[in-house]
C-alpha cells in the first residue's frame, strides 16, 4: 500500500521510496478530495463539483468512473469503494499523513490531560512533523478551500497545545525563535503572543516580553478596534510583577547542558582531523583552544559539531554552542554573552549591562566545570577572547573562515578539501552507492568539478538524490563548464557562490581587487612571484600594498600559503571553486583590456624565466629553440637569479603550471606564446624523459593551431611529436612524420627547423637499417645548418657517423668523431663531451682498437655521471658493456648493461632497454641458463619487429639461435639463423661487430 501525503504537496510514495503522482489534473483533484475525506463516503455530487466547478459534461458519470478506475490501476493496493451515495477511499492511519497527524495530536491531548507534559510535547512534535507545507500546495481546488482552511486551523491549534506542554515542561529556552516566526505569520493570534511573552520572560528578557504585548495591542486596536483578551492581560500583569505567569511543571537543572546541533549522519572522512582535535581538546590540562580554519564550504562547522558530539563524555557538565555569524553579520558581544548567561541560569537583573561584567559572570559560571564551548563562525580574535573560560577543565573549539592570527596560544587546524576516496564516499551516501558505483567515472568527474569541497559535493549529491533518473554524466558535463558551474552548485538554501561571497564581501577594497586579479590565472598552485606580478598590475598598487592584500586573503582563507618550494619561493593555493568565483567577478567588474593586460604580464614573466632556465640546461631535445618573440623580463634581476640558481629545480617546481599554461594560452588564442613556453619547457622535459607531458602539451598546441589554421605551428608540433615516437621506438611512424614535416617546413621557409627534422630523420633511418638514406638525410641536414659544430649540424654529424658505420666506412666515421670530440673539449660542455667520447669510442672499436675504445668509453661514463644527462649516460653504459664484452671482461660487461637498462627503463626509452635486456639474456646462455633466456629473447624479438628495426631484429635472432642450440632445439636454431642471414646487410661494420661481441657473452665463462 502506498503512503499518501496531503499536508504539503500531494505525494504518493511507493516502496522503496519511489514518489509518483497522477498524470492528469482531474485525477489529482479526485484523489485529493478522497484523501481529505479518507474513510468517509464522498457524494458523487461533491466529486462532480470538485472536478467540474463550472459546467460538468453530459458524460460526467462515466468520466468519473474512468478516473476512479485509472487511479486503482496506477496505484497498486489503492482501495476506492463505491457505495449508494458516492465513493470512499479506505486507508490505514499510518498510510496517510493527515490521519497520522490527527492520531498523534489526540495522543498529545490525552497525555496533557494525564499531567505528563513531556510525553504530550513528544506526541505533538510527532504530529507537527507530518506537515511539509501548506495543504495540497501547488494544487488549487476551489471546492476544497474550506477544508484546507480548517486543516490549517488544526495545525495551529496543535502547535499552540505543543507550546503549552513544553512551557509546562520548563523548555522555554527552545521556543522563542519558533514562536516569533509564528507570530509574524499570525499577528492577531493572542494565544501565540501570550506564549511568547511567557517564554521570553522566563529567559530573562522581560523588556522583550513587554514589547510583544505592546505590538499585539497596537495591531488589535488598529486592525479590529479591540483590546487584548483576558489571558494576554493576565500574562502581561504577571510579567510586570516579575512573576512566572505559568509555573513550569518541573525546574530544569542548568547543568549538564547540551546546545549542540544534531550530528550529521553522512559525514565522510575527517577521521584524522577528529582524532587530532579530540587529542588537543580532551587532554584535561589548562584551557585548550583549537581553531578550525578553511575556505568557504570546506565543512568547518560540520567537523566541529561532529567532534563535539564525540567529546561529550569528556565534558560531563555540558556543551555550549555559540553561533557568531562572523561571515555575514557578526553578532554583538553583549548579546552573545546575554544569551549564554541566560542559558547558564542567570536571568533578569542578575545579568549586568556592562560587557566586561557579563564576561566575568560567564567565566564564573564555568569555573571548576568541564564544559566544551563551540564558537561557530568567529569573525575576529576580539569576538572570541571574552568567550574563553578562565579556569582549567573546560575547552574551546572555534570555527572561522579567518585564521584568527591575533589569537595567541591556540592550535590551528587548516581544513583541506576531502580526499578523492572521501569525496566518492560522500557522493555515494547522498546519491546512492549502487548509482555511484554503476557510473563511477562520471561520479569522479563530478567530484573533480566540485574540487572535493564538502559543500559543493553535498549540493551535487542532493541534486542527484532529488532526480533519481538524472544521469551522472549529464550533471558532470554541466559542472565542468566553468561559466555555469556555480549556477549548478545550488539547491534549496545551499549554494557555493553565496558561501564564497560572504568571505569576499568582508575584504578591504584592495584585497577584493587582488582576489579578482588572482582569479585571472587558471593555475591553482601559485608561486609568490606570479601572485605579486598579478597584483602589481595596477599602477596604484605598491609592493607593500600587494603584500598586505595577500596577507588579508590568506587570513580570510581565500588564498592558502602552502610553504616554501625548493627554490625558496612561497607557494599559494587557490581552490578551484574559489578561482571560478573570482573569475566571475573579474568578468563583471573588469574590462576585457584589463584582464588581457594582467594575463599578458604574468605569462611574459613565466616565458622569460623559462627562457633563462632552458638556456642554462644542456640542450638535449633535437628541435630548435627560437629566439624570436621573447619579451623583456618584468621581474627583478635578483629574484630571477634566486629562482634560477638551479634551473632544473625551478622547472621541476613549475612543470605542472607550465604545462597548464600552454593549454590556457591556446584557449585564449595566444598560440605563439604557448609554443615559446613549450619549446623552453621541453628542454627540461626531454632531458628527464617526461615524455607524457611533452606529448600532451604538443597535442594541445597542434589541435589549437589546426583549428585556427596556423600551419607553421601545426608542423612544429607534429615534428616534436615525431621525436616522441622516435624515442619510444616507433621508427616507421616517426620517419613518416619527419619526412612530412620536412616537406612542409621547406615550403614555409623555416630552414632551421627543417635542418633539425632532417637530422632526426637520419638517426631514425639508422634504426630502420636504411644506412644509405640516413647518410643522405644527414648530409642534407648539414647543408641546411648555418653552423656545423652546434645545433642540428652537430647532431647531423653523429647521425652521419652512425650511417657510415653501417656502410662499412669506419675510417670516415672516425674522422667525424675526432672533430666532434675536439669541438666538445673546446666548448667545455660536459654533456657534449661525454656524447662525443661515446661516439669516438665506438668508432675506435669498429676500427679494431679495443684498448683505445675502452679507455675512451670509460672517460665518457665518468664525465656523464657528473651531469643530469641520464639518457646519454645510458647510451654510454650500453657501449661500455659491449666493449667490455669484447675485452673478455664478462662480469663488468653485464654490470654495465644492467646499469644502462635500469636507466633506460626509468627514462621510458624502450629500444635501449630492450637492447640491454638482449645482452643480459646472452650472458645467461653462457651461464647455462639458456632456457631462461629464450622467452626473454622472444619478447625482445617481437618488440623489435614491431618497431621496424631490422638491424636490432637480426642481432636478436643471432643470440636466439645460440640459445636454441644450447637447449638442443636444432630446427628452431636453424630457422633463427637463416632469418638472421636474410636480414644481414653487406659491409655493415656495426652489426658484424655487435654480433661478435654479443655472441662472446653466450660462451661459457672461463674457469
N, C-alpha and C positions, 0 to 999 in steps of 0.2 A: 504493500500500500504506500503510495507516495505521501510526502508530508507537504501540507499546503500552508501558504502564508498570505495573510491579508493585512497584517499590521505593518504596513510599508508597501513596497511594490508587490503586485500579485506574483507569487512564486509557487512552483511545483517542483519539489526536489525528490528525485527517484534515486534509489540506491544504485551505485555507490557515489553519492554526492553530485549526481548529474541534474542540472536545472533545465527545465523546459517551460514553455508557455503555449497556450492555444494559439492557433495561427490567425484566426480572424477576429475582428472587433466584436462581432455578435457572440462568438464562442467565449471570449474573455468576459464579456458582460454577463452572460448566462452563468458562467462558473462563479463569478464574483458574487452575484446575488444569492446563489445557492449556498456559498460558503458563509456569507454573513448571516444566513438563517439556517446554519447547519443543524441537521437532525430535526428540522421542523419543515412542515409542508408549506411550499410557496405556491399560492394560487396561480393558475395559468394567466389570469388577467394581469396580475402583478408582473409576471415574467414578460408578457407581451408589451406592457407599458415600458418595461426596462429596455427591451430590445428595440422597440419602435416607438419612441416617445411622441412622434408626430402622428403619422397615419400608418397603421400596420398593413401589410399586404393581405390580399384576399386569402392567400395560402399560408397564413401565419401559423396555423396549427401543424401542417405538415413540415413547414420550415423549422418550427420549434422542435418537433420530433427529430428532425435530421440533425440539428445542433446537439441535442442530447446524445444521439447515437454516436456522433463523431467524438464527443468528449469521452464516452465509455471506451471507444476503440483506441483513442490516442493514449489514455492513461490506464494502464493495466491495474485492476483492483478497484477502480473507481465505482462506487455504488450509488446510482441515482435511481430512486424508486418512483413509480407512478402510482398515485392514489386517485380517488374520485375527484379530488379538488385541485390537484396540481402535482408538483414534483418535490421530492425530498432527497437531499444528499446525506447519506449516512457516513459518519466519520467518528473515529475514536478521539478523545480529548488530546492524546499525545500526537495526533496526526494533523492538527490544525492549531496554529499559534494563538488564535483568538480563544479557543477553548482552554488551551494551556494557561493563557493569561488569566482567564476568569477562575480557573481551578486554583491557581497559586494565590490569587488575590483573596479568594474565600478562605484559604488556609491561613493567610495572614490575619484576616479579621478574627478567625477563631482563636489564634494564638494570642492576639491582643486582648480579647475578652478573658482569656485564661490567665492574664497577668504575666505573659512571657514576651516582653518587647523585643529581645534579641532574636527569638525564633520568628516573631512576626515580621521584623525587618528583613530577615533572610527570605521569607516567603514573598514579601512584596518586591524585593530586588529581583527575585527569580521571575516574577510576573512582568516587571517592567523591562527585563532583558529580552522579552519576546518582541518588543517594539523595535522596528528597524527604520521607522519614519512615519509620515502621515499615512492614514489608512488608504490603501489602494492608490498610492501616489503614482502619477503618470497615467491614471485611468479615470476619466471623468464620466460618471454616470448620474445624470440629474436625479433619477428615481431613488438613488441611494444617499443623497445629500443628508437627509435627516438621520439615517443610520450612522453615517460617518461622524456627524457632529456628536451623536450620543456616545459613540465609542471613544472619541477624544475626551469627552467629559469623564468617562470611566477611567481613562488613563490618568487624568489629572487628579481625580479623587484617590486613586491608588497611590500616586506619588505623595499626596499630602498625608495619607494614612501611614505611608512608609516613613515620612519625616517625623511624624508624631512618635512612632515606635523608636526611631533612632534617637530622638531627643530624650525620650524616657530612658533609653539605654546609656545616656551620657556621651553620645557620639556627635556632639555639636561641631567639633573642630573640622569634621569631614564634609559638612553640609553647606557652609556659607557660599562657596563658589557655585554649587549646583542650584541653590535657592535664588541667588542673584540672577542667574541665567533664566530661571523660570519666571521670576518677577518681570524681567524685561519682556518676556513673551506674553505674560498675563498681568498687566499693570493694575487691573482693577480687582484682582483676586485677594481678598482680605486675609483669608486663612494662610496663604503663602507669605504675605507680609508679616503676619504675626509670628510665624515660624522663623522667618529670617531675623526678626528682632530678637527672638529668644536665643538663636544660635550666636548672633553677634555679641549679645550681652554676656553670654557665658564665656565667650572667647576674650573677654576683657575690652571689647570695643563698644563701650556704652555710647560714645558720640555717634558712631556709625549706625547703631541700633536706633537711636532717636532720629537720625537723618532719614531712615527708611519710613518712619512714621510720618515725618513732615512731607515727604514726597508722595506717600499714599494719600494723605489727607488732601493735599493740593490737587491731585489727579481726580479724586472722587468729587470734590467740590466743583471743579471745572467741568468734568465730563457729565456728572449725574446730578449735581446740586445737592449732595447728601454728605453727612459726616460719617467717619468710620464707625463700625458696629461695636457692640459691647465687648466682644472678645479682644479686638485690637486695642480698645481703650483700657481694658484691664491689664494687658501686657505692657502698654505704654506707662501706665501708672507704676507697675512693679519695677520697670527699668529705671524710672525717675527716682524711686526709693532705694535702688541698688539691690533689690531682691530678685531671686530667681522666680520668674512667673510660673514655671512648671518644674518643681524639683525633680531631678532625674531619679530613676529607679535605683541606680547604684552609682557611686562616685568612682570613676576610673582612676586608678593609680597612675602617677606620672611616669614612673619607671617600672619595668622596662618600656621603652617607646620605640616604635619602628615606623619611620616615614618613607621607607624605600619604595619606589615604584616597582611594579612586578618585574621579576627577572625574565629576560627574553628566552623563549623556548628554543629558537632556532639559531642560537649563537654558533658560529662556525669558527674553529681555530681559536686563537688567542690564549691557548693554554699556557704557553711560556710566559706571556705577559701577566696573566692572572697569578701564576706561581711567583713571579718576581714581585708583584705588588703585595701579595699575601705575605711574603717573607719580609718586605720592608715595613708593612703596617702592623704585623702581628707579633713583632719581637718582644713587646712588653716593656721596653725601656724608653724613657723620655716621652715626647710627643712627636712621633714620626709624621712627616708630611710628604706626600707623594703627589706629583703633578703629572697628569696625562696630557700631553700636547699633541697636536697633529693638524693636518689640513682639514678643511671642511668636508664632512661626510665620511671621515675615517673611522667612526664608531667609538669615539671617546666616551660619551655618556653611557652607551650600551656596555662597554667594557667596565666602566666604573660601577654601574649598578650590579652587574653580574659578580664582580669581585666583592662588593659589599655584602651581597647575599651569602657568598661562601664564607665570609668572615664573621657572620652573626654570632656564632658561638664564642668567638674570641672577644666579643664586646657585649657581654650579657646585659649591660644597662641600657643598650639601645643603639639605634642608628638614626641620625638626623639627615634629612635630605633638604638641601637649600638651593633652589633654582635662582641663579643670579642674573640671568638674561644678559650676559656680557656682550654677546654678539649683536644684539638688536637694540635694546633699551635698558642699559644697566640699572638694576634696582637701587633705590636709595638705601644706604646702610642702616639708617634709623628704622625704616620699615622692616628690613630683614631681621634686625635684632628684636623688634617688637613681636614679630611673628614667632621667632624662636623662643622668646621668653614666655609667651602665652602657651606654646606647646609644652614648655617645661614647667607649667603650673603657676606662672607668675601672671596675675591678672589685675585689671583695674588700676587703682592708684599706685600699686606696688611697682608698676613699670615706670622708670624715670623718663623725663623728657630729653635729657642730655644723652648724646650718642655714646660718649665715653662711659657714662654711668651705666647705660644699658649693657655695654660690653663687659663691664665689671660684674654686673649681676649675672650675666650669661656665663662668665667664667666661674663664678661662684657656684652656680647650679651644677656645673660639670665637675667641680673639684672632687678628687678622690673617686671618681667613677670611671668606668671603662665604656666610653661611647665613641662610635665611629661617626665622624662628621663628613658628609659628602657634599662638597661645594661644586655645583654643576655650572659650567659655562661662566667662569670668572672673567671679569673684564680687565682687572689690573691688580697689582700687589696691594694697593690701598684698600681695595674692596675685600681682600682676604684677611689681612693682618688682624683686624678686630674680631674675626670669627674663629681664631685659633684658640683652643683650650689652653689653660695656663698651668696645669699640673699633669704629671706623668699618668699614664693609664689610657688616656684617650688617643685617638689618631685622626688624621685628616687626609682625605682623598679629594683632589681637586681636578676638574677638567677645564681646559681652556684652549681656545684657538691660539692664544698668545703664549709665548714661552714663560712669561712672568719672571723675566731675568732679574728683576729687582727684589725678588723674594729669596732671602738667604736661608741656608740650611735645609734645603729641600732636595728630594730625589726626583729627577725628571725622567719620564718615560716617553720618548717620541714614538708615536704610533704610526707605523708604516701601513701601506695597503696590505691586504691579505695575500698569502702565497697563492700560486696557481691552484694547488690542490684544495686549499681552504675556500677559494672563490667557487670552485666547482661544487664543493660540498654545500655551500650556502645556496647556490642556484638549484641544486637537486632538492634541497629541503623545501624551497619555495615553489618550484615548478613541478616537482615530482621526480624521483630518482629514475624511474623507467623512461620517462620522456627525455631527460637529460642524457641518460645512457644511450638511448637509441639515436640521438642527434649530437653525439659528443663533440664532433669537430665544430659544429655551429655554436654549441654552448661555450666552447673555448673562445670562439670569435666574440661572443657577447661579453665574456669576462674580460677579454683584452680591451675591447672598446670601452668598458667601464673602468679600465685601469685597476681592476681588482679592488676598487673602492667599495666598502660595505654599503653605503647609502645608495650608490648607483646600482649595485648588484641587487639590492633589496627592491628597488623600483622595477628593474628589468624582470626579476623573478615574480613580482606581484602582477606585472602586466601579463606575463605568461600564464600565471595561475588564473587570472580573470578570463583568459581566452584559451581554453584547452585545445582548440583547433588551430591556433596560430603556429605555423612552422617556425622553429628556432632560427632557421636561415633567413627568414624574412625580417625578423626583428634585428638579427645581426647585421644585415645589409643596411637597415636604416641607421643603426648606431655607428656604423663605420663611415657614414657621411658626416664629416665634421661640421658642415654648415647646419645640419638639423639635429645633431647628436643631443644637445642639451634640451631641445624641444621634446625629444623622445623620452628623456630621462625625467619624467614627472608622472606621478599617479596620485590622485586624491590630493592630500595636503603635503605630499613629499615631492621635493624637486631639488635637483642638484644645483641648478642655476641660482635659485634663491638662497641656498645654503652658502655658496661661494660669495654671492653678492653682499651678504651681511658682513663678511670679513673685508671685502673691498671698500664698502662704504665707510668703514671705521678708519681708513687710512688717511694720511695727510695728502694734500693735492700733489706734492712732489712724488710721494710713494705711489699714488694712483697712476701717475704718468709713467713712472718706472715700470710698474706692473704691466701696463698696456704695451710698453716698448718690448719688454721681455717676451710678451705673447707673440711678437712677430717672428721670433726664432723658433723653428719647429723642433729643435733639439731639446730633449728633456734633461740631459746631463750637461750642465753649462760650466765652463771654466770662468774664473773671475775676469780674465781679460775680455771674454766675449760679453759678459754682463756689463762691464764698465764701458765697453765700446758702444753697446746698445743705448745705455742710459745717457752717456755723454754726447749723444747725437744732437742734443739741443744746445744752442749757444748759451742759454742761461743756466746750465747745469754744470757747476764746477765739480772737481774730483771729490771734495769734501761732501758736497750735496749728494753726489752719487752714492758715496759710502753710507751716508745717513739713510737714504732711501732704501738701499739694500738691507741695512740693519733693521729697518722698520718692517720690510717684507718678511725677513727671517723671523722676527718677533711675532708677526701675525700668522705664521705657518703657511704663508703663500709661496715662500721660497725656502727651501731646506738647504742648509750648509752641511755638506756631507764629508768634509775633511779635506786634507791636502792630497793632491795626486803626486806621483813620483817626481814630477818636475818642480814640486814645491808650490804649485798653484792651488788656491782654494777652489773647490768644486761646489756647485749648487745644483739642486734637483728641483724640477717643476713637475707636479703631477699632470698627466695628460689632460684630464678634465679641467684643471685649473688653467692650463695653457689655452684650451679651447675657449674658455670663458674670456680670458684676456684678449684672445684674437677677435672674438665677437665685439668686445668693447672698442678695440682698435678700429674695426671696420665702421663702427658707428660714430666715433669721436675724432678720428684722424683722417686726413686726406690721403688719397692714393699716392700722391707725390711724397708725402712724409713717410709713408710705410716703405715705399721703394728706396728712399734715401737711407733709411736705417738698415734695411737688409743689405743694401749695397756696401755700406761701410763695414759691417761685421764680416761679410763674405770676402771683401777685399783684405781684411786683416788675416782671415784664415788662409787665403790664397798666398799672401806674402810669406806667412810663417811656413806653409807647406813648401813654397819655392826654396826658401833658405835651407830648410831641413833636408829637402831632397838633394840639394847640391852638396851637402856635407856627407851624404851616404854614398857608398860605392854604387855606380850605375850598372845594374845587372839586367834590368828588363830591356830586351833588344828592340826598343822603339824610341823615337826621338823625344827630346824634352824641349818644347818650343819656348823661345824667349819672348814671344810676342804677347801683348795684352796683359802684362803683369804690372799692376798699379804700384804706386809708391806705398811703402809700409806706413800705415797710420799709427802703429804702436811705437812707444818709446824704445830707443836702442837698447837701454839697459834691461828692459823687460824681455825683449826679443832674445838677448844673449842668455838671460837666465833660463827662459823656456827651452831654448835650443842648445843648451850646454851639451846634452846628449840627444841628437836629432832622432835616433831610433826610439828612445824613451818617449819623446813627445808624440811621435807617430803612433806608438802603441797606445798611448792615453787617448788620443783624439781619433783613432782609427774608425770607431763606430760613428762618431759625429760626422767625419768627413765623407764616409760612405752615404750617410743620410743626407748630407748637404748636396751631394751630386743629384740625388733624386729630387730634392726640394728645388734646386736651381733649374733642373729640367722642367719641373712643373710650372715655373713662372716664365719659362722661355729663355732663360739665361744659359743656353747650351754651351756657348763658347767658354764661359767662365767655369762651368761644370767640367768641361774637358781639361782645362788648365789645372784645376784642382786634382782631377783624377790622374792626369799624367804624373803629377808630383807624388801623389799618394802611392801610385804603382811602384815607385822606386823602393818603397818600404814593403809593400805587399808582395812583390815578386821576390825580393831578397829573402823574405821569411816564408815564402811559399803559401801565402794566404790567397790561394787561387780562387776560392769560392767568392770572397769579397770582390776580387777583380772581375770575375765573370758577371756577378750580379750588377755591379756598377756600370760596366761597359754595355751590358744588355739594356739597362735602363736608358743610358745615353743614346745607344743606337736606335731604340724604339722611338724615343722622343724626337731625334733628328730625322728619322724616316717619316714620321707623321708631319713634321714641319717642312719636309722637302730639302733638308740640309745635306746634300750629297757628300760633301767633304768629311763632315763629322761621322756620317754613317760608315764611310770607308775606313777612317782611322779606328773607329770602334771595332769594326769587323777584323781589321788587321791584328788588334790586340787580342780579340777572341780566338783568332787562329793561333797565336802564340800559346794560349792556354790549351788548345787542342794538341799542339805540338808537344808540350811538356808532359801531357798525360799519355803520350804515345799514340795518339790518333793521327798517324803520319799522312795517310791518304787524304783525309778531310782537311788537315792543316795545309798540305801542299796545294790542294784545290783552292782553299781560301786565300793563300798567299798569292797565287797566280792571278786570281780575280782582282784582288786589291791592288797589285802592282799595275795591272792594266788601267784600273780606274784612276790611280794616282798619277800615272803618266798623262792621262787625258786632262786631269785637273791641274797639272803643272807642279805638283808637290814632289820635287826631285829628292829632297832629304828623306821624307817618309818612304818613298819608293826604294831608296838605297837600303834602308833598314829591312823592308819587306823582302827584297831580293836576297839579302844576307840570310834571313831566316829561312827562305825557300831553299837556299843552298844547303844549309845544315839539315833541313828536313829530308832533302833528297838523298843525302848520305845515308840516313837511317833506312831509307827505302831501297838502298843498294843501287841507286842511279848516279854513279860517280861522275859520268860524263856530263849529264845535265846539271849536277851540282857544281861542277867546275865552271860551267858556262854562267850559271846564276851568280856565283861568287865573283867572277870576272866582271860581270855587268854591274854588280853592287859596288866594286872598287872604282869602276869608271864613273858611276853616279856620285860617289863620295867626293866631297870637296877637300877633305883631309884624310890621308891614308892611314895615319897612325892612331887616330882616335875615332870614336863613334862607329858607324857601320863599316868604315874601312878596316878597322882593327878586327872586328868580328868577321868580316869577309875573309881576311887572311887566315883566320882559324878554320873557317869552312873550306877554304881553298886547300889548306894543308891536309885536312881530313880526306878530301876528294882525291888529292894526289896519292895519298897512301893507298887508296883502293884501286888506283890506276897503275900502281907499281912504280911511281916516280918519287921514290923516297928522298933522293938527294935534293930535288927541288923543294919538297916539303921541308927538309931540314934547313935550307937557306931561309925560307919564310919564317920558320920558328925561331931561328937565331936572331933575325931582325926584330921580331916581336919581343924577344927577351931583352934585347939591347934597349929598345924604346921603353919597356916596362921598368927597367932599372933606372933609367933617366927620370921617369915620371915620379918615382917614389911612392907609387900606389901599391900597397902590399897585395891587395886582391888581384890587380892586374899582373903583378909579378908572379904570384902563385899560379895563375892561369897560364901564363907564358911558359913557366917552368914545366907545367904538366904537359903542354903541347910538345915542347922540345924533348922531354924525357921519352915520350912515345916514339917520336921520330928517331931518336937515338937507338931505341930498342929495335925498331924495324930495320935500322941500318947496320945491325949486328954489333952494337956497342953496349952490351948489357951493364958493364960496370959503370960507365958514364950515365946510363939511363937510370940506374938505381940511385946514384948519388944525386942526380937532378930531381927525381921524383920525391926523394926524402926531404930535400930542401923545400920543394913545393908544399908538401904536407906541413912542414914546420911553419912556413910563412902563413898559410891559410888558417892554421889553428889560431893565429893571433887576430883573425878578422871575424866578421859576422857572416862571411860568405859561405854558408853551410852547403849550398848546392855545389859550388866549386870544390869545396873540401871533399864532398862525397865522390866527385869525379876523380880527384887526385888519389884518394884512398883506393878506389877501384883500380886505377892504373898501377898503383904501388903493389896491389895484390897480384896483378898479372906479372909484373917484373920480378917480384919475389918468387913467384912460382917458377919462372924461367931460371932463376938462380938456384933452384932446388931448396929454397927455404920455405918448406911446406907450411909449418905452423904460423910463421909470420904472414904468409900469403893469405891463409884462411882468416886470421885475425883482422887483416886489413879489409878483406871482403866483408866480414861481419860488421865492422865499424861503418863501412860505406853503406851497407844495406840498411843498417839502423837509421842512419841519417836520411837516406833516400826515402825510406818508409815514412819518417816523420814529416818530410817535405812533400809527400804525395807524388814523388817522381817515380812512377811505376816502371818505365822502361829500365832505368838504372837499378831499381830494386830487384827486378827480375834477372838482370844480367849477373848481379852479385849472388842471387839465390842459385843460379845455374852453376857458378863456380864452386860454391859451397857444396852443392849436391855432387859435383865432380869429385871433390875430396872425399865424400862418403864412399864412393866406388873404390877409391884407393884404400880406404879403411876397412873394406869388406862389408859395407852396408849398402850394396847396390840395390837390394830390394826396397830399402827406404828411399833411395834416390829416384827410382823410376817414376812413382806418382808425382813427385815434385817436378821432375823434368818434363813430364807430360803436360802439367799445368802451365809451365813456362812456355812450352811449345805452342799450346793453344792460344795463349795471350799474344805471343809474338806474331803468330799467323794473323790474328785478328787486327793487329796494328799495321800489318803490311810490311813489316821489317824483314826483308829477305835475308840479309847478312846474319841478323840475330837468329832467325829461324834455322839457317844452315848450321851455325855454330852449335845450337842446341841439339840438332839431330846427330852431330858427331859425338857429343857427350852421351846422348841417349843410346847410341849404338854400342858404346863401351859398357854401359850399364846392362844392356840386354845380353851382351857377350858374357859378362861376369856371372849372370844367373842362368846361363845356358839356353836362353831363348834365341836360337840361331836365326830363325826366319825373321823375327822381328828386328834383329840386329842388321840382317842383310837389307831389309826394306828401308830402315833408317839410313843406312849408309848410302844406298842408291839414291834416295831423295836428296841427301846432303850433296852428293856429287852433281846432281842436276842443278842445284842452286849455286854451285861454285862459279865464281867469275874469274877468268884468267887475269893474271898479273895483280890480283888483289892482295897486296902485301899485308894489309891489316888483318884480313880474315885468315890467311895462312899462318901468320904468327900467332894469332889468338887461338887457333885450333891446336897448335903445338903446345902452347902454354897451358890451356885448359886440360888437354889430354895428359899432360905431365902430372896433373893433380889426381888423375884416375889410376895412376900406377901405385902399387903398394909402397908405403914409406920404407926407406932402407932401415935395416935392423940397427 
